[in-house]
Amino acid sequence: MADTGKLLLRLALGLMIILHGISKVINGLGPVVGAVEKAGLPQPIAYLAYVGEVLAPLLVIVGFWTRPAALVIAINMIFAVALVHTSQFFTLAKTGGWALELQGMYFFTAVAISLLGAGRYSLGGATGRWN
């Protein structure tokens, strides 16, 4: 059952993050570029959002290079919070939950996957070096 649980974690995280990536592919990176420039970082850094929200989730979904791909997603979430959501870090939502609970869930799920690996139901297999 552990491998089934790993598959469910991978699919949940990968599918939810890749939807953000698809939106960026369709609509462009305008808001991300603006946030990166506002932070004083070089504009090309914004294009790493495609790595963190398209490539890495695809790798997590199929279970290939799963551990490093999950770490990329976790780092992507750190950048998202730092660039856009810093003011919400210590606040609660109107419903009483943490204002950044979704970002936190993405981050900690990615960290958990990087620690657990892909499991048996993956392209890399349970014994793959990076899975």
C-alpha positions in Angstrom: 0.0 0.0 0.0 3.0 2.4 0.5 3.6 2.4 -3.2 0.0 3.3 -3.9 0.2 6.1 -1.4 3.3 7.4 -3.1 1.6 7.3 -6.5 -1.4 9.2 -5.1 0.9 11.9 -3.6 2.8 12.2 -6.9 -0.4 12.5 -9.0 -2.1 15.0 -6.6 0.9 17.3 -6.4 1.9 17.0 -10.1 -1.5 17.5 -11.5 -2.3 20.5 -9.3 1.0 22.2 -10.0 1.0 21.5 -13.7 -2.3 23.4 -14.0 -0.5 26.5 -12.9 2.2 25.8 -15.5 -0.4 25.3 -18.3 -1.9 28.6 -17.4 1.5 30.3 -17.7 2.2 28.5 -21.1 -1.2 29.8 -22.4 -1.2 33.3 -20.9 2.5 34.0 -20.6 4.7 35.0 -17.7 3.7 38.6 -17.3 2.9 38.6 -13.6 5.9 36.4 -12.8 8.2 38.7 -14.7 6.7 41.7 -12.9 7.3 40.0 -9.5 10.8 39.0 -10.4 11.7 42.6 -11.6 10.1 44.1 -8.5 12.3 41.9 -6.3 15.4 43.2 -8.2 16.2 39.9 -9.8 17.2 39.4 -13.4 14.1 39.0 -15.7 15.3 35.6 -17.1 14.8 34.0 -13.7 11.0 34.3 -14.4 11.4 31.6 -17.1 12.4 29.1 -14.4 8.7 29.0 -13.5 8.3 26.8 -16.6 10.8 24.3 -15.1 9.0 24.4 -11.7 5.5 24.3 -13.0 5.7 22.3 -16.2 8.8 20.1 -16.4 9.1 19.1 -12.7 5.5 18.2 -12.3 5.6 16.0 -15.4 8.6 14.2 -14.0 6.8 13.7 -10.7 3.7 12.5 -12.3 5.5 9.8 -14.4 7.9 9.0 -11.6 11.2 9.7 -13.3 13.9 11.7 -11.5 11.2 12.1 -8.9 13.3 13.2 -5.9 15.1 16.1 -7.7 11.9 17.1 -9.5 10.0 17.3 -6.2 12.8 19.5 -4.8 12.5 21.8 -7.8 8.8 22.1 -7.0 9.6 22.9 -3.4 12.1 25.5 -4.4 9.5 27.0 -6.8 7.1 27.3 -4.0 9.7 29.1 -1.8 10.2 31.6 -4.7 6.4 32.0 -5.2 5.9 32.8 -1.5 8.9 35.1 -1.3 8.0 37.0 -4.5 4.2 37.3 -4.2 2.9 36.1 -0.8 5.3 37.4 1.8 2.8 39.7 3.3 0.4 36.8 4.0 3.0 34.6 5.7 1.8 35.3 9.3 -1.9 35.9 8.5 -5.1 33.8 8.6 -7.7 33.5 5.9 -11.3 34.6 6.5 -12.2 31.0 7.2 -9.6 30.7 10.0 -7.0 28.7 8.2 -3.5 29.9 7.3 -3.6 32.3 4.4 -0.9 30.3 2.6 -2.2 26.8 3.4 -2.3 25.8 -0.3 1.2 27.0 -0.9 2.3 25.2 2.3 0.6 22.0 1.2 2.3 22.1 -2.1 5.7 22.8 -0.5 5.4 20.1 2.2 4.0 17.5 -0.2 6.9 18.2 -2.5 9.4 17.8 0.4 7.6 14.5 1.4 7.9 13.1 -2.1 11.6 14.0 -2.3 12.1 12.1 0.9 9.9 9.1 0.1 10.7 8.7 -3.6 8.5 7.6 -6.4 7.7 4.0 -5.4 7.1 1.0 -7.5 4.4 2.6 -9.8 6.8 4.9 -11.7 8.9 5.0 -14.8 12.0 4.9 -12.8 10.9 2.1 -10.6 11.2 1.7 -6.8 15.0 1.2 -7.0 15.9 3.9 -9.5 18.7 6.1 -8.2 16.7 9.3 -8.3 13.4 7.8 -7.4 
